[in-house]
Amino acid sequence: IRLMNLLRKAIEAEADDEGWANLGAVGSHIAKQASFDSRNFGYAKLSDLIKAIDLFEFKHKEKALYVRDRSFTTKPAQ
């Protein structure tokens, strides 16, 4: 549960209006918040760990990997 909160908060903090966050920025955000290493969870890369959790979706854009919480819904315009 702590891991999920850490990942979700980092993605939310780095996300654009559509909920997509650059994975590199997410990793940097996590590094500033906590002593974290995906290898402690058995994954060489953060992207592998996040993919294994299967609560997030991914897309490639301009040679970068972006991640978004599957439960993300766009907020209505005000």
C-alpha positions, 0 to 999 in steps of 0.5 A: 500500500505504501508503494502504491501511494508513493507511485500514485502521488508521484504520477499525479504530481508530474502529470499533465491535464490528461493524467500522463506523466513522463516516467523519468520525471516520476522517477526523479520525483520519487527519488526526492521523496523517499529512499527508493530502488525498484530492485528492492522489489525485484525489478531492474527498472521502475517501468518494469515494476509499474507495469507489473502492478497493472494499475497503470497504462503506458504510452510512448511519445517523442521517444519517452515513456509516459504513465497514467493511473488507469483510474484517471478521469479528466476533470470537467472544465470549469 
